[in-house]
Amino acid sequence: MKNKKPTLIAESFHEDPAVIEAKRILLERLSEHQARVDGVRPPRGELVEQYDETIREFSKARAGNLYFPYLGSGMGNGSLVELADGSVKYDFISGIGVHHFGHSHPKLIEAGIDAALSDTVMQGNLQQNLGSVEFSRLLLDAASDIGEGFDHCFLTSTGVMAGENALKIAFQKKAPASRVLAFEHCFAGRTIAFSQITDKAAYREGVPLTLPVDYVPFDAETALERLNEHIARYPGQHAAMIFELVQGEGGFHVGAEEWFRPLMERCREANIAVLVDEVQTFSRTPSLFATRHFNLGDLVDIIWIGKSSQVCATLFREDWAPRPGLLSQTFTASSGAIAAGCVILRELQTGGFFGEDGRIARWHQWLVERLEKLDSVSGPFGIGAMVAFTPCGGDPARVTALVKRLFEKGVMCFVAGSHPMRIRFLLPIGGLTDAQLEAAWEIVEETIREET
Ligand SMILES: Cc1ncc(COP(=O)(O)O)c(C=O)c1O
């Protein structure tokens, strides 16, 4: 007779009928209460004064105003979210891509309860639980879709740290090459090194130069020529080129395989690592990875993801494994983020989101058709769950005013790019319904007609 696998105390706790029943009751009550978050609502009069005061207090603590007067109550229903002033809004920017499964998603709440019942709030590099293994396994399984060999990943808690880890791996392998190539107007994050790479003057104002970066236009016609010029000017000195296949913060500019491929091939020929920043694109194009969507897996060395996955990760092939000591940190992520990340990775695989007939492609097409009918805006731009348009001729002051007006009317979106400035949506695909999309669009359309 085979020995029965010994049951861990943790397992017996989670399988305790009383614990299971307590969770069932919590989730049942959640469903009842969240059903009341059923459409846009204005702020509640009696809460407004206190709310405004809290916003002012927080702005003072941060030494800077919030972009929106947004403080959530902690309750939502798909793409709808309740704010602490009692108002309810459609969230079509999802925390700039973080709340990809909307608000109060029951499966994420359930994962959060399990995480809250585990021994520690945070998981660390030195000591972590089985969830980190599960997350890595799910991610590497998914990455087999990109192409052969993405068999390794290092988890971390922010997108920029996943990018730093990618760049450190590339520098170590290509040492002593110390220059980096990136696209003009790219966004890569805000550490001191990545503020140099991110191509926006205001984000590096006063920050000492730490990294020499050479820029290539995000442009099919001129990119290769400029890349060749940089390589000729600094032979053997570039360690890596960072590709953002769809520029997110830069304005939802979508690249294409036919001009990315020659650039990547040229990098390989010149011994330059090919790095892809998928922090914003992961799970938003019609394929899980944009690298797969653009069919570039054979030419890419390192990829990193973040935002929607809750846990961030750097993926690399066997021959890019860093030497011991290069990558570490105190936190991997919170127990809740890891548990939620596992749920999200599973749901993304089974939820019918991807492919030509997937929900992402369908919702994209639906919005595109409506935006095309609006004479007062140009576009639409973007791909998949990333949709943008240019109102008011792209004038930054007027576009920002329109974003704030949409907020007041009950739809949250955000700007992208600067000249012209666009309005963008990052659709919360895992929490969205057709009815919510239609209802939110009515507000958007009406507001654009009124304000432009
Ligand atoms: C393309 C891209 N890379 C990196 C980052 C940085 O991620 P994080 O803010 O999690 O550090 C972002 C964030 O917006 C991004 O859009």
The ligand as an SDF file (V2000), in Angstrom:
LIG
                    3D

 16 16  0  0  0  0  0  0  0  0999 V2000
    6.3340   50.2980  -20.8830 C   0  0  0  0  0  0  0  0  0  0  0  0
    6.5560   50.4930  -19.4190 C   0  0  0  0  0  0  0  0  0  0  0  0
    7.7020   50.0810  -18.8630 N   0  0  0  0  0  0  0  0  0  0  0  0
    7.9430   50.2050  -17.5440 C   0  0  0  0  0  0  0  0  0  0  0  0
    7.0300   50.8080  -16.7140 C   0  0  0  0  0  0  0  0  0  0  0  0
    7.3440   50.9840  -15.2530 C   0  0  0  0  0  0  0  0  0  0  0  0
    6.5710   50.1430  -14.4680 O   0  0  0  0  0  0  0  0  0  0  0  0
    6.4010   50.4670  -12.9010 P   0  0  0  0  0  0  0  0  0  0  0  0
    5.6910   51.7650  -12.8280 O   0  0  0  0  0  0  0  0  0  0  0  0
    5.6220   49.2920  -12.3720 O   0  0  0  0  0  0  0  0  0  0  0  0
    7.7760   50.5340  -12.3360 O   0  0  0  0  0  0  0  0  0  0  0  0
    5.8130   51.2750  -17.2510 C   0  0  0  0  0  0  0  0  0  0  0  0
    4.8200   51.9450  -16.3920 C   0  0  0  0  0  0  0  0  0  0  0  0
    3.9390   52.6400  -16.8390 O   0  0  0  0  0  0  0  0  0  0  0  0
    5.5750   51.1140  -18.6310 C   0  0  0  0  0  0  0  0  0  0  0  0
    4.4400   51.5360  -19.2080 O   0  0  0  0  0  0  0  0  0  0  0  0
  1  2  1  0
  2  3  1  0
  2 15  2  0
  3  4  2  0
  4  5  1  0
  5  6  1  0
  5 12  2  0
  6  7  1  0
  7  8  1  0
  8  9  2  0
  8 10  1  0
  8 11  1  0
 12 13  1  0
 12 15  1  0
 13 14  2  0
 15 16  1  0
M  END
$$$$
